[in-house]
Amino acid sequence: MPEPLLLRDTDKSIAILTLNRPNRLNPLSTDMLLALLTELERISTDPGLRVVILRGAGKAFCAGHDLKEMQAMRQSNQPDQALTELFKLCTRVMLAIRALPQPVIAEVQGLATAAGCQLVATCDLAIAADHVKFGVNGVNIGLFCSTPMVALSRNIARKQAFEMLTTGEFISAPRAAELGLINRAVPMSELQADVLNLAKTIASKLTAAVAIGKEAFYQQVEMPVEQAYDFTGQVMVQNMMRDDTTEGVAAFLEKRPPNWDQDL
């Protein structure tokens, strides 16, 4: 039996997804996207999971879309329809990551280019090995990275994003951290431990509060400032009225650990 395209492991309340097509640099083929979407939907309804780590097997995190598959679609009887469906599916995966109640951390051990860079930018958090390179390089083959541009331009400054998109040049992991594409770059030997520590820190917080905060974060960032304050004020009211938040506040005031009845 062939190895599955996507591996899933669990470390207590942390789900670990691994893109598992290392011989092809883990491309976002139709099958890979469908596998990702299926697992994300399963995770979204699992109250026992609080954080997701997304990894890549082998020397690359993800090299983007499967160009061989795209070329075959281009030569099919209905190329426009086939390619449109591919990009719609990719969009569904990116939006599923954003809609997931659990924060998603990209653990980037190798190359992340084109839609692979988009995947990193879409994750809520990202830590990369310091040797890793990032790029949106489609322009080098005459295919501008228009869909990766959506996530990229919402992570880093416009001029920096446009330079990456129009030159097709790679940036280093330390530079990606400076620009805000990733949280930080660390030595490869420390990568998994650093990501796991971050995941465990988040998992130790009140699950409901993190889920409420993630949803509100992405909603308010698209709003004008005054509207964002009105919206987030109501979110805080609703959050404050929860019994588990009442317990957290009381525990802080009484200088004791909160009793949230969460299995860590």
N, C-alpha and C positions, 0 to 999 in steps of 0.2 A: 504494500500500500504506500502511495506517495505521502510525503510529509504534508500536513495541513498548511495552508497558506498563512494562517494566523493562529498563533499559539496563545492560550490563556492559562495563566497561573494565578493563584491567590495566596497572599501573605496576610493572614488574618482578615482585616477589613480593607485590604488594598488589592485591587485587581491589576494584573500585569499582562498587557497585550504585546505580543512580539510579532512584527512583520517577518514572515519566515520564507522568503524566497531569495536567499543571499546570493545565489548564482546569477540572478538577474538584477541585483541591487534593489530588491524589494519594491518593484514598481507598483503604482496604483492602477492595476489592471481592473477590468470589470469584476473579476472574481474576487480580487483582494478588497475592492470597495464594498462588495456585497458581504463579504465575511466581516469586515469592520462594522458595517451598518448593523448586521445581525447581533454582534457582540455588544455594541453600544446600546442597542434596544434592550437586550437582556440585563445589562448592568443598570440601566436607568430605572428598572423596576425592582432592583434588589436592595432592600433597606439595610442589609448587612455590609454593603460596600460603601466606603466613604471617599476613596481616592482611586484614580486610575493612572497607571504608569504605561506609557506607550514607548516601546523599544523597537529597534531593528536588529535582525540577525546578520552576522557577517561584517564586512568592511564598510557598508553603507547603511545609513538610516533609511533613506528612501530617495531614489533617483528620479521621482516624478512619475508621470503617466507612462504606460507601456507603449513605446513608439511603434513597435512591430504591430501591436494590436490596432493602434490608430491608423497606421498605414493600410492595414487590411480593411478597416472600416472605410477608409477613403476610396478604396478600389471596389467596394461592394455595390450592390444594385441600388441601395438607398443610403449613400454616404452621409448626406446631411442629417438624416434621421438617426443614423447609428452614432455619429459623433455628438449630436445634440443630447441623446440619451446618456452617453458616457459622462458628459459634463454635468448634466442634471443629477446623475447618481453621485458624482463627486461632491456637488453642492450639498446634497442630502447628508453626506457623511460629515462635511465641515460644519453644517448647521446642527447636526446631531451632537457633535462635540460641544458646541456652544450651549445647546439646550440641556445637556446632561446635568443632573443635579450635583454630581460629584466633580470636583476639580480634576483636570487631566494634565499630567506632567509629561512632557516630551523628554525622553532620555536619549540624547543624540550622541551616539558613539562613532558615527561616520558621516560621510557626505550626505547633505540634504540639498537637493536642487530641484528647481521648477516646482511641480506640485508637492514634492517632498519638503521644500522650503515653506510652501503654503501650509502644509500639515503642521510644521513646527510653529508657524505664526498663529495658527488656529488654536493650538493647545493653550490652556490657561496659563501654564508655566512651562519653562524649558530650561534645562541645564545641559551643556554640551562639553564633551572632551575638548581640551584646548587645541588639539591638532585639527579639528573639524573645519570644513569649509562649507559656506552657504552661498547659493546663487539662484537667480531666476534667469536661466541662460537660454531660454527658447529663442531669443532674438538671433542667437548665433546660427540657428538653422532656419531662420526665416519665419519662426512661429512665436510671436510676442506672447509673453506669459500673462495674458489678460486676466484669467481667473485667479492665478496665484497673486496677482497684483491686489486683489480685494483684501486678502488677509494681511499681506505685506504692508500696504499703505495704511492699515489701521494699527500697525505696530511701531513703525518707525516714521521719521519725518519725511515729508513728501519729496523733497529734493534728493535725499539719500535713496529713497525707494526708486525714484525715477532714474537715477544714475545706475542703480543695479539692473533695472529693467532694460535700459537702452544700451548699456555697454556689454551686458552678459558676463561681467567679470565676477569672480568669487570674492567673498569677504571672509576673513578669519573668524574663529570663534570669539577671541577677545574683542574684535571690532563689532561683531554681532551683539555682544553684551553691551558695548558702549552705545550702540544705536537703539537698544531695547528690544531686539528681536528675541534674545534669550535673557534669562535672569543672570546667569554667570557661566564662565568657562572654568573648568577644573581639570587637573591631570586625569588622564584616562584611568589610572589605577584607583582614583577616588570617585569616579563617576557614579557607579551603582550605589555605593554607600551614601553618597551625598544626596542622590535622588530619593533613596529609601528613607533617609532621615527627614527630608522635607515632607515626604508623603506621610510618615508617621506623625510628624508635628501637626499637620493639617487634620489627620484622622483622629487626633486626640481632642479636637474641638467639638462643640455641639453640632451634630450632623445637620440638624434643621437650620441652624444659624448660617452655616456655610452654604447650604443650598439656597436659602433666601438671599444671601449676599451675592452669590454668583449670578443669579437671575437678575437681581437689581443692578449689579455692576454693568452688565451689557446693555440693559435698557437705558439707564441714565446717561451712559457715555454718548448716546446718539441724540440726546435732548439738548435744547438750549438750557443755560445755567438755571434760570428761574424755574423752569418746568422741572428740571432735575431735582432741585431742592424740594419742591412741592411733592414730587413723586417719592423721593427717598425718605422724606419726613413721614409719610404714610406707611412706608415699608417699616420704618423703625417703630412706629406705633404698634403695628401688627406683630412685629417681632417681640416687642416688650410685653405684650399681653399673653404670650405663650407661657404655660406653666413651667416648662423646662428653662426658659429664660429667667422667670421669677426665681427659680431655684439657684441659677447661676449667680444672679445679683445678690441674693441672700447669702450664699456661700462666700462671696467676696467680702461682703460687709462683716460677716462673722469669722473671717479669716480661717476658712476650712475648705477642703476640696468639694466641688459640687457633686451631688448625687444624681447623675444623669442616667444611671442604669444602662450604660453603654459598655459592651464587652470590647476591651481593647486588645 
